[in-house]
């Protein structure tokens, strides 16, 4: 069946429902003459008379009644669903502002954002690498914040989406020069690298939770840079194990103190109440959550920049 025939059938059902060509024309947004010509073409295609009609009257023939009875409900249902899709797509337009750690953008968010924009070409996505204040989330410049740190109590929805096993790592060159620590307390004698947040390592000793606080030798707000500095032998870092699997397999980093159970690090989505955020932001968040669910969430290893 041609697309034009589907339109003719819809206009036929609309004229039968409204009881006139004029009523159908007003609902369809076309002229009565256009609908009249389409019905004539449809009758010629079918080889039957569907209705006796003029500008103000539209009486179905026996064949017309049969077609209307079989087609009308489905026709109107399809048109309603198409209208819903149109309205949804029309509402899914505008800007989305996201803040997240660099490694999350490089390994996941960048690619998924491009896919989302391809599906929703009227959406613009803007990603920045920062750790925003909670008060900034939900304003016109930030719709979604992705954080590794534990969020503080606030009005925002705080959804834990991932949990990472943590580990302590160093380059073989560093361990050869400074020695291998065998206990957490021995880390006091070593150079530690941090990410500009809390300089502490949370771990479990026996059945008690402990925290080792330290002064960092080098700190930088970027996981890629932390991995690079550790690889260069600057010091020891504490990072999610899966994010540096590549470096471990290559032997440029080794894991130390493996018998120490470190507290896992969680990743959170922070966003405003759904009643306050736009359709595009709601759909983007749902899209990301579905992607995480389907992927089972294994992030690629953090890459090491080629810096001479």
QUIURHU-V533945 format. One line per field, one symbol per residue. ss: DSSP state (H for helix, E for strand, L for the rest). A space follows every 10 residues. Layout:
ss=???
This chain:
ss=LLHHHHHHHH HHHHHHHHLL HHHHHHHHLL LHHHHHHHHH HHHHHHLLLL EEELLLLEEE LHHHHHHHHH HHHHHHHHHH HHHHHHHHHH HLLEEEEEEE LHHHHHHHHH HHHHHHHHHL LLEEEEEEEL LLLHHHLLLL LLLEEEELLL LLLLLLEEEE EEEELEEEEE LHHHHHHHLL LLLHHHHHHL LEEELLLLLE EEEEELLEEE EEELLLLEEL LLHHHHHHHH HLLLLEEEEE HHHHHHHHHH LLLEEELLLL EELLEEEEEE ELLLLLLLHH HHHHHHHHHH HHHHHLLLLL LLLLLLLL
